[in-house]
Amino acid sequence: IYRMRKGRLESLTKDHTVIAELKSMASMYEEDFASLKGKLTRAVGTEPLVKPSISSSDVLIGDIYFICSDGLSD
């Protein structure tokens, strides 16, 4: 989920992809990511139970929200 507020785009959630997890651990170099593109670590329908990510935030007049699947922003 992304939010546009006062001209600033902000990611409110994190991608559940192999690349996003490796980047957060800084365990690989950028050039090593190509073969992992599109590999999800969490998805509805792949396991009997999927732990959702839950958070809350104030909604202000003028906020725009964009909901997309993991990996859209590369």
Biopython code that builds the backbone (N, CA, C, O; Angstrom):
import numpy as np
from Bio.PDB.StructureBuilder import StructureBuilder

atoms = [
    (1, "ILE", "N", (0.862, -1.176, 0.000)),
    (1, "ILE", "CA", (0.000, 0.000, 0.000)),
    (1, "ILE", "C", (0.903, 1.232, 0.000)),
    (1, "ILE", "O", (1.827, 1.358, 0.804)),
    (2, "TYR", "N", (0.601, 2.131, -0.930)),
    (2, "TYR", "CA", (1.313, 3.396, -1.006)),
    (2, "TYR", "C", (0.334, 4.519, -0.708)),
    (2, "TYR", "O", (-0.861, 4.407, -0.983)),
    (3, "ARG", "N", (0.858, 5.613, -0.137)),
    (3, "ARG", "CA", (0.024, 6.780, 0.144)),
    (3, "ARG", "C", (0.694, 8.017, -0.436)),
    (3, "ARG", "O", (1.885, 8.255, -0.238)),
    (4, "MET", "N", (-0.106, 8.798, -1.158)),
    (4, "MET", "CA", (0.347, 10.094, -1.634)),
    (4, "MET", "C", (-0.248, 11.126, -0.688)),
    (4, "MET", "O", (-1.466, 11.267, -0.586)),
    (5, "ARG", "N", (0.628, 11.843, 0.000)),
    (5, "ARG", "CA", (0.189, 12.873, 0.940)),
    (5, "ARG", "C", (0.998, 14.136, 0.696)),
    (5, "ARG", "O", (2.225, 14.135, 0.797)),
    (6, "LYS", "N", (0.296, 15.208, 0.376)),
    (6, "LYS", "CA", (0.937, 16.509, 0.144)),
    (6, "LYS", "C", (2.078, 16.394, -0.862)),
    (6, "LYS", "O", (3.143, 16.981, -0.675)),
    (7, "GLY", "N", (1.843, 15.623, -1.943)),
    (7, "GLY", "CA", (2.831, 15.498, -3.007)),
    (7, "GLY", "C", (3.955, 14.517, -2.739)),
    (7, "GLY", "O", (4.868, 14.385, -3.553)),
    (8, "ARG", "N", (3.902, 13.830, -1.615)),
    (8, "ARG", "CA", (4.971, 12.883, -1.253)),
    (8, "ARG", "C", (4.414, 11.454, -1.266)),
    (8, "ARG", "O", (3.441, 11.157, -0.573)),
    (9, "LEU", "N", (5.040, 10.566, -2.064)),
    (9, "LEU", "CA", (4.629, 9.166, -2.130)),
    (9, "LEU", "C", (5.392, 8.368, -1.082)),
    (9, "LEU", "O", (6.618, 8.446, -0.992)),
    (10, "GLU", "N", (4.652, 7.602, -0.296)),
    (10, "GLU", "CA", (5.254, 6.851, 0.806)),
    (10, "GLU", "C", (4.723, 5.417, 0.802)),
    (10, "GLU", "O", (3.522, 5.194, 0.647)),
    (11, "SER", "N", (5.620, 4.453, 0.973)),
    (11, "SER", "CA", (5.214, 3.056, 1.088)),
    (11, "SER", "C", (4.778, 2.795, 2.529)),
    (11, "SER", "O", (5.534, 3.054, 3.466)),
    (12, "LEU", "N", (3.565, 2.284, 2.702)),
    (12, "LEU", "CA", (3.061, 1.990, 4.040)),
    (12, "LEU", "C", (3.273, 0.523, 4.419)),
    (12, "LEU", "O", (3.183, 0.164, 5.593)),
    (13, "THR", "N", (3.551, -0.311, 3.438)),
    (13, "THR", "CA", (3.790, -1.731, 3.673)),
    (13, "THR", "C", (5.103, -2.123, 3.012)),
    (13, "THR", "O", (5.692, -1.340, 2.267)),
    (14, "LYS", "N", (5.554, -3.332, 3.288)),
    (14, "LYS", "CA", (6.766, -3.816, 2.631)),
    (14, "LYS", "C", (6.403, -4.966, 1.699)),
    (14, "LYS", "O", (5.450, -5.706, 1.942)),
    (15, "ASP", "N", (7.177, -5.099, 0.637)),
    (15, "ASP", "CA", (6.973, -6.209, -0.287)),
    (15, "ASP", "C", (7.380, -7.511, 0.386)),
    (15, "ASP", "O", (8.381, -7.564, 1.099)),
    (16, "HIS", "N", (6.599, -8.559, 0.155)),
    (16, "HIS", "CA", (6.946, -9.890, 0.643)),
    (16, "HIS", "C", (7.570, -10.671, -0.510)),
    (16, "HIS", "O", (7.003, -11.628, -1.036)),
    (17, "THR", "N", (8.769, -10.212, -0.876)),
    (17, "THR", "CA", (9.516, -10.853, -1.947)),
    (17, "THR", "C", (10.895, -11.244, -1.429)),
    (17, "THR", "O", (11.379, -10.689, -0.443)),
    (18, "VAL", "N", (11.513, -12.191, -2.094)),
    (18, "VAL", "CA", (12.864, -12.617, -1.726)),
    (18, "VAL", "C", (13.815, -11.423, -1.808)),
    (18, "VAL", "O", (14.648, -11.226, -0.924)),
    (19, "ILE", "N", (13.689, -10.632, -2.868)),
    (19, "ILE", "CA", (14.580, -9.480, -3.044)),
    (19, "ILE", "C", (14.436, -8.475, -1.901)),
    (19, "ILE", "O", (15.441, -7.995, -1.377)),
    (20, "ALA", "N", (13.209, -8.153, -1.508)),
    (20, "ALA", "CA", (13.001, -7.194, -0.418)),
    (20, "ALA", "C", (13.606, -7.697, 0.885)),
    (20, "ALA", "O", (14.203, -6.922, 1.632)),
    (21, "GLU", "N", (13.456, -8.991, 1.163)),
    (21, "GLU", "CA", (14.030, -9.545, 2.390)),
    (21, "GLU", "C", (15.553, -9.533, 2.356)),
    (21, "GLU", "O", (16.189, -9.219, 3.362)),
    (22, "LEU", "N", (16.141, -9.870, 1.221)),
    (22, "LEU", "CA", (17.595, -9.859, 1.113)),
    (22, "LEU", "C", (18.148, -8.438, 1.205)),
    (22, "LEU", "O", (19.194, -8.212, 1.815)),
    (23, "LYS", "N", (17.442, -7.483, 0.597)),
    (23, "LYS", "CA", (17.888, -6.086, 0.692)),
    (23, "LYS", "C", (17.863, -5.611, 2.136)),
    (23, "LYS", "O", (18.749, -4.869, 2.560)),
    (24, "SER", "N", (16.850, -6.032, 2.899)),
    (24, "SER", "CA", (16.761, -5.586, 4.295)),
    (24, "SER", "C", (17.876, -6.190, 5.134)),
    (24, "SER", "O", (18.269, -5.611, 6.147)),
    (25, "MET", "N", (18.391, -7.346, 4.730)),
    (25, "MET", "CA", (19.497, -7.985, 5.450)),
    (25, "MET", "C", (20.845, -7.600, 4.853)),
    (25, "MET", "O", (21.886, -7.927, 5.422)),
    (26, "ALA", "N", (20.840, -6.905, 3.708)),
    (26, "ALA", "CA", (22.063, -6.501, 3.007)),
    (26, "ALA", "C", (22.992, -7.696, 2.802)),
    (26, "ALA", "O", (24.198, -7.602, 3.031)),
    (27, "SER", "N", (22.410, -8.830, 2.365)),
    (27, "SER", "CA", (23.213, -10.039, 2.234)),
    (27, "SER", "C", (23.634, -10.348, 0.799)),
    (27, "SER", "O", (24.333, -11.333, 0.560)),
    (28, "MET", "N", (23.215, -9.513, -0.162)),
    (28, "MET", "CA", (23.578, -9.752, -1.554)),
    (28, "MET", "C", (23.865, -8.429, -2.246)),
    (28, "MET", "O", (23.492, -7.363, -1.757)),
    (29, "TYR", "N", (24.523, -8.511, -3.376)),
    (29, "TYR", "CA", (24.773, -7.335, -4.202)),
    (29, "TYR", "C", (23.638, -7.173, -5.199)),
    (29, "TYR", "O", (22.997, -8.155, -5.574)),
    (30, "GLU", "N", (23.380, -5.935, -5.634)),
    (30, "GLU", "CA", (22.287, -5.641, -6.563)),
    (30, "GLU", "C", (22.297, -6.538, -7.802)),
    (30, "GLU", "O", (21.240, -6.986, -8.247)),
    (31, "GLU", "N", (23.471, -6.802, -8.357)),
    (31, "GLU", "CA", (23.535, -7.588, -9.593)),
    (31, "GLU", "C", (23.103, -9.039, -9.382)),
    (31, "GLU", "O", (22.798, -9.733, -10.352)),
    (32, "ASP", "N", (23.073, -9.507, -8.140)),
    (32, "ASP", "CA", (22.659, -10.875, -7.838)),
    (32, "ASP", "C", (21.140, -11.019, -7.772)),
    (32, "ASP", "O", (20.639, -12.140, -7.670)),
    (33, "PHE", "N", (20.397, -9.918, -7.828)),
    (33, "PHE", "CA", (18.946, -9.951, -7.644)),
    (33, "PHE", "C", (18.167, -10.397, -8.881)),
    (33, "PHE", "O", (17.032, -10.855, -8.748)),
    (34, "ALA", "N", (18.736, -10.279, -10.064)),
    (34, "ALA", "CA", (17.991, -10.520, -11.313)),
    (34, "ALA", "C", (17.294, -11.878, -11.331)),
    (34, "ALA", "O", (16.142, -11.968, -11.755)),
    (35, "SER", "N", (17.959, -12.921, -10.886)),
    (35, "SER", "CA", (17.368, -14.265, -10.947)),
    (35, "SER", "C", (16.261, -14.464, -9.913)),
    (35, "SER", "O", (15.516, -15.441, -9.992)),
    (36, "LEU", "N", (16.143, -13.563, -8.957)),
    (36, "LEU", "CA", (15.156, -13.688, -7.887)),
    (36, "LEU", "C", (13.921, -12.825, -8.121)),
    (36, "LEU", "O", (12.980, -12.868, -7.330)),
    (37, "LYS", "N", (13.914, -12.056, -9.180)),
    (37, "LYS", "CA", (12.811, -11.127, -9.452)),
    (37, "LYS", "C", (11.484, -11.880, -9.529)),
    (37, "LYS", "O", (11.370, -12.893, -10.221)),
    (38, "GLY", "N", (10.486, -11.371, -8.810)),
    (38, "GLY", "CA", (9.159, -11.956, -8.854)),
    (38, "GLY", "C", (8.927, -13.122, -7.908)),
    (38, "GLY", "O", (7.837, -13.694, -7.909)),
    (39, "LYS", "N", (9.900, -13.488, -7.114)),
    (39, "LYS", "CA", (9.751, -14.612, -6.177)),
    (39, "LYS", "C", (9.164, -14.095, -4.862)),
    (39, "LYS", "O", (9.802, -13.318, -4.151)),
    (40, "LEU", "N", (7.942, -14.536, -4.546)),
    (40, "LEU", "CA", (7.243, -14.086, -3.343)),
    (40, "LEU", "C", (7.577, -14.967, -2.150)),
    (40, "LEU", "O", (7.858, -16.156, -2.297)),
    (41, "THR", "N", (7.541, -14.361, -0.956)),
    (41, "THR", "CA", (7.772, -15.115, 0.281)),
    (41, "THR", "C", (6.479, -15.308, 1.068)),
    (41, "THR", "O", (6.425, -16.116, 1.996)),
    (42, "ARG", "N", (5.442, -14.567, 0.697)),
    (42, "ARG", "CA", (4.144, -14.705, 1.367)),
    (42, "ARG", "C", (3.053, -14.386, 0.356)),
    (42, "ARG", "O", (3.106, -13.359, -0.321)),
    (43, "ALA", "N", (2.059, -15.271, 0.256)),
    (43, "ALA", "CA", (0.967, -15.053, -0.690)),
    (43, "ALA", "C", (-0.266, -15.810, -0.238)),
    (43, "ALA", "O", (-0.160, -16.889, 0.344)),
    (44, "VAL", "N", (-1.427, -15.252, -0.502)),
    (44, "VAL", "CA", (-2.689, -15.914, -0.189)),
    (44, "VAL", "C", (-2.845, -17.130, -1.094)),
    (44, "VAL", "O", (-2.634, -17.046, -2.303)),
    (45, "GLY", "N", (-3.218, -18.264, -0.497)),
    (45, "GLY", "CA", (-3.468, -19.474, -1.270)),
    (45, "GLY", "C", (-2.310, -20.443, -1.358)),
    (45, "GLY", "O", (-2.471, -21.550, -1.873)),
    (46, "THR", "N", (-1.137, -20.051, -0.864)),
    (46, "THR", "CA", (0.015, -20.958, -0.939)),
    (46, "THR", "C", (0.166, -21.817, 0.315)),
    (46, "THR", "O", (0.812, -22.865, 0.282)),
    (47, "GLU", "N", (-0.418, -21.380, 1.389)),
    (47, "GLU", "CA", (-0.363, -22.085, 2.673)),
    (47, "GLU", "C", (-1.765, -22.062, 3.284)),
    (47, "GLU", "O", (-2.571, -21.195, 2.949)),
    (48, "PRO", "N", (-2.060, -23.011, 4.177)),
    (48, "PRO", "CA", (-3.382, -23.012, 4.825)),
    (48, "PRO", "C", (-3.663, -21.713, 5.597)),
    (48, "PRO", "O", (-4.795, -21.231, 5.603)),
    (49, "LEU", "N", (-2.643, -21.152, 6.242)),
    (49, "LEU", "CA", (-2.777, -19.901, 6.983)),
    (49, "LEU", "C", (-1.686, -18.942, 6.548)),
    (49, "LEU", "O", (-0.526, -19.333, 6.412)),
    (50, "VAL", "N", (-2.052, -17.692, 6.328)),
    (50, "VAL", "CA", (-1.097, -16.657, 5.972)),
    (50, "VAL", "C", (-1.229, -15.547, 6.997)),
    (50, "VAL", "O", (-2.325, -15.033, 7.219)),
    (51, "LYS", "N", (-0.122, -15.172, 7.625)),
    (51, "LYS", "CA", (-0.140, -14.114, 8.634)),
    (51, "LYS", "C", (-0.225, -12.749, 7.940)),
    (51, "LYS", "O", (0.680, -12.379, 7.192)),
    (52, "PRO", "N", (-1.294, -12.007, 8.182)),
    (52, "PRO", "CA", (-1.431, -10.701, 7.525)),
    (52, "PRO", "C", (-0.562, -9.641, 8.198)),
    (52, "PRO", "O", (-0.239, -9.741, 9.382)),
    (53, "SER", "N", (-0.198, -8.644, 7.435)),
    (53, "SER", "CA", (0.480, -7.466, 7.979)),
    (53, "SER", "C", (-0.612, -6.461, 8.316)),
    (53, "SER", "O", (-1.435, -6.125, 7.464)),
    (54, "ILE", "N", (-0.622, -5.982, 9.555)),
    (54, "ILE", "CA", (-1.671, -5.073, 10.007)),
    (54, "ILE", "C", (-1.031, -3.833, 10.624)),
    (54, "ILE", "O", (-0.113, -3.934, 11.439)),
    (55, "SER", "N", (-1.520, -2.678, 10.230)),
    (55, "SER", "CA", (-1.080, -1.430, 10.840)),
    (55, "SER", "C", (-2.207, -0.414, 10.707)),
    (55, "SER", "O", (-3.189, -0.648, 10.002)),
    (56, "SER", "N", (-2.059, 0.695, 11.377)),
    (56, "SER", "CA", (-3.069, 1.748, 11.269)),
    (56, "SER", "C", (-2.372, 3.089, 11.083)),
    (56, "SER", "O", (-1.207, 3.264, 11.441)),
    (57, "SER", "N", (-3.110, 4.017, 10.518)),
    (57, "SER", "CA", (-2.558, 5.333, 10.237)),
    (57, "SER", "C", (-3.715, 6.320, 10.131)),
    (57, "SER", "O", (-4.823, 5.944, 9.749)),
    (58, "ASP", "N", (-3.462, 7.565, 10.465)),
    (58, "ASP", "CA", (-4.480, 8.595, 10.298)),
    (58, "ASP", "C", (-4.715, 8.843, 8.814)),
    (58, "ASP", "O", (-3.773, 8.836, 8.021)),
    (59, "VAL", "N", (-5.963, 9.061, 8.443)),
    (59, "VAL", "CA", (-6.320, 9.411, 7.072)),
    (59, "VAL", "C", (-6.647, 10.900, 7.054)),
    (59, "VAL", "O", (-7.505, 11.373, 7.800)),
    (60, "LEU", "N", (-5.950, 11.623, 6.194)),
    (60, "LEU", "CA", (-6.177, 13.058, 6.082)),
    (60, "LEU", "C", (-6.903, 13.375, 4.782)),
    (60, "LEU", "O", (-6.782, 12.644, 3.799)),
    (61, "ILE", "N", (-7.645, 14.452, 4.784)),
    (61, "ILE", "CA", (-8.314, 14.905, 3.569)),
    (61, "ILE", "C", (-7.245, 15.150, 2.509)),
    (61, "ILE", "O", (-6.246, 15.820, 2.767)),
    (62, "GLY", "N", (-7.462, 14.607, 1.326)),
    (62, "GLY", "CA", (-6.508, 14.773, 0.229)),
    (62, "GLY", "C", (-5.565, 13.588, 0.060)),
    (62, "GLY", "O", (-4.888, 13.491, -0.963)),
    (63, "ASP", "N", (-5.501, 12.674, 1.048)),
    (63, "ASP", "CA", (-4.662, 11.483, 0.905)),
    (63, "ASP", "C", (-5.171, 10.633, -0.252)),
    (63, "ASP", "O", (-6.379, 10.509, -0.454)),
    (64, "ILE", "N", (-4.258, 10.053, -1.003)),
    (64, "ILE", "CA", (-4.584, 9.111, -2.071)),
    (64, "ILE", "C", (-3.850, 7.813, -1.764)),
    (64, "ILE", "O", (-2.651, 7.824, -1.486)),
    (65, "TYR", "N", (-4.577, 6.683, -1.813)),
    (65, "TYR", "CA", (-3.995, 5.375, -1.510)),
    (65, "TYR", "C", (-3.956, 4.519, -2.766)),
    (65, "TYR", "O", (-4.904, 4.506, -3.552)),
    (66, "PHE", "N", (-2.862, 3.812, -2.946)),
    (66, "PHE", "CA", (-2.668, 2.927, -4.083)),
    (66, "PHE", "C", (-2.328, 1.545, -3.541)),
    (66, "PHE", "O", (-1.305, 1.357, -2.883)),
    (67, "ILE", "N", (-3.196, 0.588, -3.824)),
    (67, "ILE", "CA", (-3.010, -0.783, -3.337)),
    (67, "ILE", "C", (-2.581, -1.644, -4.522)),
    (67, "ILE", "O", (-3.242, -1.658, -5.560)),
    (68, "CYS", "N", (-1.469, -2.362, -4.360)),
    (68, "CYS", "CA", (-0.948, -3.176, -5.463)),
    (68, "CYS", "C", (-0.350, -4.476, -4.917)),
    (68, "CYS", "O", (-0.170, -4.644, -3.711)),
    (69, "SER", "N", (-0.055, -5.371, -5.831)),
    (69, "SER", "CA", (0.555, -6.636, -5.422)),
    (69, "SER", "C", (2.044, -6.446, -5.149)),
    (69, "SER", "O", (2.659, -5.500, -5.640)),
    (70, "ASP", "N", (2.617, -7.355, -4.358)),
    (70, "ASP", "CA", (4.041, -7.282, -4.049)),
    (70, "ASP", "C", (4.873, -7.335, -5.317)),
    (70, "ASP", "O", (4.558, -8.059, -6.261)),
    (71, "GLY", "N", (5.946, -6.548, -5.317)),
    (71, "GLY", "CA", (6.866, -6.573, -6.427)),
    (71, "GLY", "C", (6.581, -5.547, -7.499)),
    (71, "GLY", "O", (7.375, -5.415, -8.429)),
    (72, "LEU", "N", (5.481, -4.814, -7.413)),
    (72, "LEU", "CA", (5.137, -3.847, -8.450)),
    (72, "LEU", "C", (6.230, -2.799, -8.616)),
    (72, "LEU", "O", (6.549, -2.402, -9.736)),
    (73, "SER", "N", (6.807, -2.351, -7.497)),
    (73, "SER", "CA", (7.809, -1.289, -7.564)),
    (73, "SER", "C", (9.200, -1.824, -7.814)),
    (73, "SER", "O", (10.171, -1.071, -7.741)),
    (74, "ASP", "N", (9.323, -3.127, -8.112)),
    (74, "ASP", "CA", (10.592, -3.763, -8.432)),
    (74, "ASP", "C", (11.443, -3.888, -7.181)),
    (74, "ASP", "O", (12.560, -4.403, -7.243)),
]
sb = StructureBuilder()
sb.init_structure("model")
sb.init_model(0)
sb.init_chain("A")
sb.init_seg("    ")
for serial, (resi, resn, name, xyz) in enumerate(atoms, 1):
    if name == "N":
        sb.init_residue(resn, " ", resi, " ")
    sb.init_atom(name, np.array(xyz, "f"), 0.0, 1.0, " ", f" {name:<3s}", serial, name[0])
structure = sb.get_structure()
